Amino acid sequence: MKKIQMRPKLIAFGALIIGFFMLSWGNVGHERINKAAVMALPKQLQIFFYNHIDFITQEASVPDIRKYALNYKEEGPRHYFDMENFGAADTYPQTLEEAKQKYDAKFLSDNGILPWYIEDMMAKLTKAFKEKNRAEILFLAADLGHYVGDAHMPLHTSANHDGQLTDQKGIHSLWESRLPELFVKNYKLNVPEAQYYTDVHKAIWDMINDTHSFAQPLLDIDKSLRTATPQDKVFKLDAEGKVLKSKYNTAVFSDEYAKKLHEQLNGMVETQMRKAITATASFWYTAWVNAGKPDLSDLDAPAVTQRNYQSLQDDLILYKKGDLFGMKNQND
């Protein structure tokens, strides 16, 4: 399958980092969200995206590489929105520029710009579609999928983003990385075809508000389960009986606790992944429609599309059953 060229340094460094870094939603979540979103697109847009599905899938984690590994200062706030710290919803700025005028740089760095950044990304993607800029379309679409994925992780919308305010540290990575790693093989990630958002601004804020509604229930379930579970059953212990720490000095949860939490969350992780897939595909589709539905068929050589045709048909059959082809992790 043909992929666009990435800078060699980025390929090498990205491969190195992705191999061992714990990312938001993890590679497991972000890559599956982007990949499934391609399969949820209408045919006229899906063909172009499928020609580059490997790139769109692998690029899904690059915003986290910029945030954690490359330490881009401006990257971090793009991934979260601490809703409780922004006051009443009717006072929220409408745009990122308005937010920068209302709040100082430190406040936005501390509390995030996720919804406004998604709207800015949508404008850029729409422009790329209008200009039929192949490279920009692919880079922006893949990155947008990452931020939309983050916007479906409840704790990315809360000031209590890692349970640090309620003595629940570690819940963030447990929910968004460890649980998908353990249980994604049982998820059905086929969703209805992408829809057109008549009001992008409203769609973004509806998404943020819906996600935030799960933050407190998530924390409550974890708090109740931790309280009822002995510490040696919540965390993995080393040979000396001490709580095992990861390379990032965070406590490592036991698989037993992860399983119990996953059960008590009653499908929340899978549901949010499915919502993220639907939203990602729908934002891509909306940007394309708003760009005037440009014909993208001439952006790839006909031979590439022809070569991928049968693979697309075969993969659609698997996708409609809820399976994602070629997606494996150590727990599959």
C-alpha positions, 0 to 999 in steps of 0.5 A: 500500500502506497504511503506518502514520504515522511522525513527520515529523522521523524520516521526513525525517532518516531519508531523509537519512541512509539516502541516504549512510550506510554501515550494518551489512549496508547498506540492501541487506542489512537491507531485503532480510532484512526484506522476504523475512521477510514473504514467509516467514511463514505466511498467517495472519500474512503478510497483516497484515505484507504490508499494511505491508511497505513500512514493515517494509522501510524501518524495517529500517535505523533502529537503525543511524540511532539508533546512528550518526547520532543517536548514542544511547549505549545503541544501540551495544551492541545490535548486537554480542556480542564472544564471546571476551571473555565467557569460557566459554559455560556462564558466560554470564548468562541474561538482560540483567538478569543480565548487568548484574549480572555486568558493569559498564556499560563492559564491556557497552558495549565488548563488546555485549548483542546476544543478550540484547537480542534476547530482550528484544525478543521479550518486547516483541513478544509483549506487543504481539501480545497487546495487538494494538497495531498500531504497537508490533507493526510498530515492534518487528518491524522493529527485531527484524529488524535485530538478528537480521540483525546476529546473522548477520554473523560479525564482529558476534560477534567481538572482532576485529570489523573485523580490527583485531587482525590488520591486516585493517581494512575487512573488516567493511564490505566483507563486510556492505555492499560484497559485498551491494551488488555481488552481491545481484542474484544471490542467491536469497532465498526460504527455507522457511516460518517455524518455531516456536521452542519455546525462544526462549532456545536458538534465540537462542544457537544462532544466535549460536554458528552465526554465530560459527563463521564469523568465523575462516574469514572472516578467514582467507580474507581474510588469505590473499587479501590476502597473495597480492594486490598492494596496488594490486589490493586497494584503489582508487587515486587519481590520485596512486597513493595508496590511495583513502579513503572519506568516513569515512577508510577504505580503499576496496577494489577491485571486483576484490578484492571479486569474488575475496573473494566467490568464495573465501567460497563463498556465505557472504554469501548463506547468512548472509542466507538464515539471517537471513531464516529466523530473522527470520520465525521469531522474528516467528511465534514471538512471535505464537504465544506471544501466543495467535495473535491475529487481526490482521485487524481491525487494518487496514481490510478494503479495505486487505487486499482491495486488497493481495490480488492484489499479495501473490499476484503477489509470492509467485510472484516470491518462490518463484523467489528474486526480491524485487520492487521491490528495487534498488540502484546495481549491479542 
